[in-house]
Amino acid sequence: MRRPLVRTAAAALLCAGCSAADAGSQDKHAAASPSSTSSSGPRSAVRAAVAALREDSAGFRQQIELGGEGQVYGLTVTGGFDFAADRGHLAVDFPGGAIDHSDQVFADGKIYISGVRGIGEDAWGVVPRDKAQAHYLLRAPLNDPEHVLQQIAAMREISRQGEENVQGVRTVRYRGILDHRTVTLRMSPDVRTKTDQARDALGSDLPVFADAWVDSRGRLVQIRMSVNMSGARVTLTMALSDIGEPVHVTVPRAADTIPVTKVGGILNG
């Protein structure tokens, strides 16, 4: 009798994910610092790679797939981020332009968002970075790549899966799971409720897997989070490149910005 309940809860999560409409700190030391990763185990390798990237800069490309009931929705998030300086920029798109493009700029503890409904075509909405919330399963608040790193650093039960070539680089793949606290990190209350209901219906944490590909220099090359539950499937894959290269950020003028308290829509996480 549990299966229908699980399917209902999964459908509720997917509905939130596909609609077009406690530990939330950005502290870089919430994960282990390089000095605390002296052992050579899988957990230490992943945490050390995340910690190193959080003190550096990189380009990235996220591919997000949301699937269920025979339909798959996909979108891409691309950009560059100076994790050490907490500054970056990104662009969010649906392939084929099914939904308007969105640009986002991270700087000075704020997130600037273009294309916000109701504030004018040339204006930018602005949200305090620490107030942004995730509105979909396995999505970061306003697509914040730092949030994804924070979740990957919290992987548990990590094992070494072997060597793989990723983006032309020889890597070691590590796989683990994300617990409920990590999955619901900075979720909006309504989505947190749906996720709690799905966990209760399942009788255990949601089956969320995480993967990290680390090269011979201890650098992250690619990370992934995924869940497949009663036909509701979400996968986020983030490929990293140009590590250490400068990231140039243009902050919108104050005159062109309008404070907003909530930003909806699937493009904004």
C-alpha positions as CSV (number, residue, x, y, z in Angstrom):
1,M,0.0,0.0,0.0
2,R,3.0,2.3,0.3
3,R,3.7,2.6,-3.5
4,P,0.6,4.8,-4.3
5,L,1.6,7.2,-1.5
6,V,5.2,7.4,-2.8
7,R,4.0,8.0,-6.3
8,T,1.7,10.8,-5.1
9,A,4.4,12.5,-3.1
10,A,6.9,12.2,-6.0
11,A,4.3,13.7,-8.4
12,A,3.9,16.6,-6.0
13,L,7.6,17.3,-6.0
14,L,7.8,17.0,-9.8
15,C,4.8,19.4,-10.2
16,A,6.8,22.0,-8.3
17,G,9.9,21.2,-10.4
18,C,8.2,21.5,-13.8
19,S,5.9,24.4,-13.1
20,A,6.7,27.4,-15.3
21,A,5.6,29.7,-12.7
22,D,19.0,25.7,9.4
23,A,22.2,25.5,7.5
24,G,21.8,28.1,4.8
25,S,25.1,29.9,5.5
26,Q,27.4,30.8,2.6
27,D,30.4,30.1,4.9
28,K,33.2,28.6,2.8
29,H,34.4,26.7,5.8
30,A,31.2,24.8,6.4
31,A,32.9,22.0,4.5
32,A,36.3,20.7,5.5
33,S,39.2,23.0,4.9
34,P,42.2,21.6,3.0
35,S,44.1,21.2,6.3
36,S,41.5,18.7,7.5
37,T,41.7,16.4,4.6
38,S,45.0,14.7,5.2
39,S,43.7,11.2,4.8
40,S,43.4,9.7,1.3
41,G,39.9,8.2,1.6
42,P,37.1,9.0,-0.8
43,R,35.3,11.4,1.6
44,S,38.6,13.3,2.1
45,A,39.3,13.5,-1.6
46,V,35.9,15.0,-2.4
47,R,35.9,17.5,0.4
48,A,39.4,18.6,-0.4
49,A,38.5,19.1,-4.0
50,V,35.4,21.2,-3.1
51,A,37.4,23.2,-0.5
52,A,40.0,24.0,-3.1
53,L,37.5,25.2,-5.7
54,R,35.8,27.4,-3.1
55,E,39.0,29.3,-2.8
56,D,39.4,29.7,-6.6
57,S,37.5,30.6,-9.7
58,A,36.0,28.6,-12.6
59,G,33.7,28.5,-15.6
60,F,30.8,26.1,-15.3
61,R,27.9,24.6,-17.3
62,Q,24.9,23.1,-15.6
63,Q,22.5,20.8,-17.3
64,I,19.3,20.2,-15.4
65,E,16.7,17.6,-16.4
66,L,13.3,17.3,-14.8
67,G,11.2,14.3,-15.9
68,G,8.0,12.6,-15.2
69,E,4.8,11.1,-16.7
70,G,6.5,10.7,-20.1
71,Q,7.8,14.3,-20.3
72,V,11.4,15.7,-19.8
73,Y,12.2,19.3,-19.3
74,G,15.7,20.6,-19.7
75,L,17.5,23.8,-19.1
76,T,21.1,25.0,-19.0
77,V,22.9,27.4,-16.6
78,T,26.3,28.7,-17.8
79,G,28.7,31.3,-16.5
80,G,31.8,32.0,-14.5
81,F,32.3,32.3,-10.8
82,D,35.0,33.6,-8.5
83,F,34.2,31.6,-5.4
84,A,36.9,33.1,-3.4
85,A,35.5,36.6,-4.0
86,D,31.8,35.6,-3.9
87,R,31.3,37.2,-7.4
88,G,30.1,35.7,-10.6
89,H,27.6,35.8,-13.5
90,L,25.4,33.2,-15.2
91,A,22.8,32.8,-17.9
92,V,19.8,30.5,-17.7
93,D,18.1,29.1,-20.9
94,F,15.7,26.5,-22.0
95,P,17.0,24.9,-25.2
96,G,15.1,26.3,-28.2
97,G,14.1,29.4,-26.2
98,A,10.9,27.9,-24.9
99,I,11.1,30.4,-22.0
100,D,12.7,33.8,-21.9
101,H,16.4,33.9,-21.1
102,S,17.5,35.1,-17.7
103,D,20.8,36.7,-16.6
104,Q,22.0,36.7,-13.0
105,V,24.9,38.6,-11.4
106,F,26.3,37.8,-7.9
107,A,28.2,40.5,-6.1
108,D,28.5,42.3,-2.8
109,G,26.1,39.8,-1.0
110,K,23.4,40.4,-3.6
111,I,21.9,38.6,-6.6
112,Y,20.8,40.7,-9.6
113,I,18.2,39.1,-11.9
114,S,17.1,40.2,-15.3
115,G,13.7,39.4,-16.8
116,V,11.7,39.6,-13.5
117,R,8.1,40.0,-14.2
118,G,6.5,43.3,-13.3
119,I,9.6,45.5,-12.9
120,G,10.3,46.6,-16.5
121,E,12.2,45.2,-19.3
122,D,15.5,47.0,-18.6
123,A,15.4,46.8,-14.8
124,W,17.1,44.3,-12.6
125,G,15.5,42.7,-9.6
126,V,17.9,42.5,-6.6
127,V,17.7,40.0,-3.8
128,P,20.0,39.6,-0.7
129,R,22.0,36.4,-1.5
130,D,21.4,34.9,1.9
131,K,17.6,35.3,1.6
132,A,17.3,33.4,-1.7
133,Q,15.5,30.0,-1.5
134,A,15.3,26.9,-3.6
135,H,11.8,26.3,-5.0
136,Y,12.4,22.9,-6.7
137,L,14.0,19.6,-5.9
138,L,17.8,19.6,-6.5
139,R,17.8,23.2,-7.6
140,A,20.0,25.9,-6.0
141,P,18.5,29.2,-4.7
142,L,18.6,31.5,-7.8
143,N,21.0,28.9,-9.4
144,D,23.8,29.7,-6.9
145,P,26.7,27.4,-7.8
146,E,28.2,27.8,-4.3
147,H,25.0,26.0,-3.0
148,V,25.7,23.0,-5.2
149,L,29.3,22.8,-3.9
150,Q,28.0,22.9,-0.4
151,Q,25.7,20.0,-1.0
152,I,28.4,18.0,-2.8
153,A,30.7,18.5,0.2
154,A,28.1,17.0,2.4
155,M,28.0,13.7,0.5
156,R,27.9,10.6,2.7
157,E,28.7,6.9,2.3
158,I,31.2,7.8,-0.5
159,S,32.9,5.1,-2.5
160,R,35.5,5.2,-5.3
161,Q,33.8,4.1,-8.6
162,G,36.9,3.9,-10.8
163,E,38.6,6.0,-13.4
164,E,36.8,7.8,-16.2
165,N,37.6,10.3,-18.9
166,V,35.5,13.5,-18.5
167,Q,35.9,16.5,-20.8
168,G,39.1,14.9,-22.1
169,V,40.5,14.7,-18.5
170,R,41.4,11.5,-16.7
171,T,39.4,11.5,-13.4
172,V,38.4,9.4,-10.5
173,R,34.7,9.1,-10.0
174,Y,33.3,9.1,-6.4
175,R,29.7,8.3,-5.6
176,G,27.7,9.0,-2.4
177,I,24.3,9.9,-1.1
178,L,22.7,13.1,0.2
179,D,20.8,13.0,3.4
180,H,17.5,14.8,3.9
181,R,19.0,17.8,5.7
182,T,21.3,18.4,2.7
183,V,18.6,17.9,0.1
184,T,16.3,20.4,1.8
185,L,19.0,23.0,2.4
186,R,17.5,26.4,2.0
187,M,14.3,25.1,0.4
188,S,11.2,27.3,0.5
189,P,8.7,26.2,3.2
190,D,6.2,24.8,0.7
191,V,8.6,22.7,-1.2
192,R,10.2,21.6,2.1
193,T,6.8,20.4,3.2
194,K,6.3,18.4,0.0
195,T,9.8,16.9,0.4
196,D,9.1,15.9,4.0
197,Q,5.9,14.2,2.8
198,A,7.7,12.3,0.2
199,R,10.2,11.1,2.8
200,D,7.4,10.0,5.1
201,A,5.6,8.2,2.4
202,L,8.8,6.4,1.4
203,G,9.7,5.5,4.9
204,S,13.3,6.7,4.5
205,D,15.4,9.6,3.0
206,L,14.8,10.2,-0.7
207,P,17.1,8.2,-2.9
208,V,19.4,11.1,-3.9
209,F,22.8,10.2,-5.3
210,A,25.7,12.5,-5.8
211,D,28.8,12.0,-7.9
212,A,32.1,13.9,-8.1
213,W,34.8,13.5,-10.7
214,V,38.3,14.6,-9.5
215,D,41.4,14.8,-11.6
216,S,45.0,13.8,-10.7
217,R,45.6,17.4,-9.3
218,G,42.7,17.1,-6.9
219,R,40.5,19.4,-8.9
220,L,36.8,19.0,-9.5
221,V,36.0,18.4,-13.1
222,Q,32.3,17.5,-12.9
223,I,29.7,17.0,-10.2
224,R,26.2,15.5,-10.4
225,M,23.1,15.1,-8.2
226,S,20.2,12.9,-9.2
227,V,17.0,11.3,-7.8
228,N,14.6,8.9,-9.5
229,M,11.5,8.1,-7.4
230,S,8.3,6.5,-8.8
231,G,8.8,8.1,-12.2
232,A,9.8,11.5,-10.9
233,R,13.4,12.2,-12.0
234,V,15.7,15.2,-11.5
235,T,19.3,15.3,-12.5
236,L,21.7,18.3,-12.2
237,T,25.1,17.9,-13.8
238,M,27.7,20.7,-13.5
239,A,30.9,20.6,-15.6
240,L,33.8,22.9,-14.5
241,S,36.5,24.5,-16.7
242,D,39.0,27.3,-16.8
243,I,39.9,26.8,-13.1
244,G,41.9,29.8,-11.9
245,E,41.0,32.0,-14.8
246,P,39.8,35.6,-14.0
247,V,36.0,36.1,-13.9
248,H,34.9,39.6,-14.9
249,V,31.6,40.8,-13.4
250,T,29.6,43.8,-14.4
251,V,27.3,44.9,-11.6
252,P,24.1,46.7,-12.7
253,R,23.8,50.3,-11.8
254,A,21.9,51.1,-8.6
255,A,19.5,53.2,-10.7
256,D,18.6,50.2,-12.8
257,T,17.8,47.9,-9.8
258,I,14.6,47.3,-7.9
259,P,14.5,45.3,-4.6
260,V,12.3,42.2,-4.8
261,T,11.3,39.8,-2.1
262,K,10.5,36.7,-4.2
263,V,11.4,35.6,-7.7
264,G,9.4,32.8,-9.2
265,G,9.7,30.8,-12.4
266,I,11.6,27.6,-13.2
267,L,14.6,29.6,-14.6
268,N,15.4,31.0,-11.2
269,G,15.6,27.8,-9.2
